[in-house]
Amino acid sequence: MVKSCYIHIPFCKKICSYCDFCKLFYSTHYVDKYLDTLKEEIHNYYHGEILDTIYIGGGTPSSLSMDELKKLFSILSILKKSDSCEVTMEANFDSITKEKIDLFQKFGGNRISFGLETTHSWILEKMRRSLDLDYVKSIISYCKEIGLDNINIDLMYAFPEETLEDVSLDLSFILSLDVFHISTYSLILEEHTKLYIEGEKNISEDLDYEMYQLICSKLSNYDHYEISNFAKDGYYSKHNFCYWRNEEYYGFGLGASGYIDDVRYSNTRSISHYLQKKFHNLEENLSKYDKMEYEVILNLRTQFGISKDKFFRIYHCHLEDVYDISSLLSDGYLVDDGKSISIPKKYWYLSNEILVKILEVYRDE
């Protein structure tokens, strides 16, 4: 049963130099046509399930005008929400206003995710972003005043020439905001981004690791419940857990991905194709073993790991029947507590290497 839905709004007033997401320069002409097409896609594919999470991401959803947001929320009103539905919208501080926040809350929005990334002007300039720290404080305060206290702040680190002190100062500012959720991301220099084209280089792996350790230390009062995410009790991202638990979800909009009836699909990233209603451009029909791989890769991102009972209930076999994990268990890179198999937090930084070792030793049942 599908209980989650992702909505992609690709428009941005500025294109960040590091961004490889599906995005477009904001254009009133395209926004109106896009929303009309989004409405048709949802009407064609949504089957009326009651949803536990709705996530409006981008791009920059807050870049839309008040009238455009009203139109978007009117379109999304077809989605049936459970009484406890988590409704999240991404926003940037240079395009969010109190009026937009009020409108989002009126729609039923109860969680907002802000892309802060960094507080340093020299990094912001490289990123092609702008930030007014006083405005950040006022917007966060306003959200709390109106009861929209389920707030996430994004931090990005490991920029070329960035130091541990720079990251520490960013963390101190974010901690001063007293929000319930913080997401942290190490910069990846993706092809076709401005930073990559200009020849910027990644920082050393040793420094990246030191920054990760610093983040874990500074955020020790939060529950480090997933490799990149920290939260106060009760404020985990319900929507992201849909992904990490390998559950089905709708993906609507340009470049969106979804997972329905054992099919993982991706929408076209071409705006012209999308407006012609050519939505899906890639579909992957998953075998039992494909699904097990996703189960391993996604479940092991969190502190809860892979539920042994759930794995057996779904796949009618034990994890150890499919993958030889004996050496990883004996060496301590995996832990089996009887109910679940997980990666100890001290080895989360090595999770990619651990996953490779799990998946490369496959047993034929």
Summary of the structure (lengths in Angstrom):
residues: 365
radius of gyration: 20.9
end to end distance: 28.4
largest distance: 59.8
contacts: 1124
relative contact order: 0.11
helix: 41%
strand: 24%
